[in-house]
């Protein structure tokens, strides 16, 4: 199960909630931050962004995530697949099929 993109979304969302002096994750993009921050805080805010448990949390709560957050994650995953030459063509579709 490929959860890395979900962690990226969570890490990006969490970066908005951390104090400026705190170490922030450099993963994700502005769209993920915009649309997933609230979902991160609601469902997984008790976890550190880089904690592997955060992946499991987003996976577990996939159906509860806002539509905009899910779309942002799917778009981010698709972009990552396009930007990663030599990787399999499973992409976001394969990951989406595995989500609860």
Secondary structure as UniProt FT lines:
FT   HELIX           4..15
FT   TURN            16..17
FT   TURN            20..21
FT   HELIX           30..39
FT   HELIX           40..44
FT   TURN            45..46
FT   TURN            49..50
FT   HELIX           52..60
FT   HELIX           62..64
FT   HELIX           67..83
FT   TURN            85..86
FT   HELIX           91..98
//
